[in-house]
């Protein structure tokens, strides 16, 4: 699963949790993840360079 998400853009002020949730939501909409694929918060956090709390 590593390498699925696009780099996050920090163009305007938004809480990090919102940026992370928007990125994950967009990846789901773009079919980056397969239907039924299990999303693991530890792997997503590592890939995005954020803490697990922001992914949770």
Contact map, one row per residue, 1 for C-alpha under 8 A:
11110000000000000000000000000000000000000010000000000000
11110000000000000000000000000000000000000011001000000000
11111100000000000000000000000000000000000000001000000000
11111100000000000000000000100001100000000000000000000000
00111110000000000000001100100001000000000000001100000000
00111111000000000000001000000000000000000000000000000000
00001111100000000000000000000000000000000000000100000000
00000111110000000011001000000000000000000000000100000000
00000011111000000000000000000000000000000000000000000000
00000001111110000000000000000000000000000000000000000000
00000000111110000000000000000000000000000000000000000000
00000000011111000000000000000000000000000000000000000000
00000000011111100000000000000000000000000000000000000000
00000000000111110110000000000000000000000000000000000000
00000000000011111110000000000000000000000000000000000000
00000000000001111111000000000000000000000000000000000100
00000000000000111111100000000000000000000000000000000110
00000000000001111111110000000000000000000000000000000000
00000001000001111111111000000000000000000000000000000000
00000001000000011111111100000000000000000000000100000110
00000000000000001111111110000000000000000000000000000010
00000000000000000111111111000000000000000000000000000000
00001101000000000011111111100000000000000000000000000000
00001000000000000001111111110000000000000000000000000000
00000000000000000000111111111000000000000000000000000000
00000000000000000000011111111100000000000000000000000000
00011000000000000000001111111111100000000000000000000000
00000000000000000000000111111111100000000000000000000000
00000000000000000000000011111111000000000000000000000000
00000000000000000000000001111111000000000000000000000000
00000000000000000000000000111111111000000000000000000000
00011000000000000000000000111111110000000000000000000000
00010000000000000000000000110011111010000000000000000000
00000000000000000000000000000011111110000000000000000000
00000000000000000000000000000010111110000000000000000000
00000000000000000000000000000000011111000000000000000000
00000000000000000000000000000000111111100000000000000000
00000000000000000000000000000000000111110000000000000000
00000000000000000000000000000000000011111011000000000000
00000000000000000000000000000000000001111111000000000000
00000000000000000000000000000000000000111111100000010011
00000000000000000000000000000000000000011111110000010000
11000000000000000000000000000000000000111111111000000000
01000000000000000000000000000000000000111111111100000010
00000000000000000000000000000000000000001111111111110110
00000000000000000000000000000000000000000111111111100000
01101000000000000000000000000000000000000011111110000000
00001011000000000001000000000000000000000001111111000000
00000000000000000000000000000000000000000000111111100000
00000000000000000000000000000000000000000000110111110110
00000000000000000000000000000000000000000000110011111110
00000000000000000000000000000000000000001100100001111111
00000000000000000000000000000000000000000000000000111111
00000000000000011001000000000000000000000000100001111111
00000000000000001001100000000000000000001001100001111111
00000000000000000000000000000000000000001000000000011111
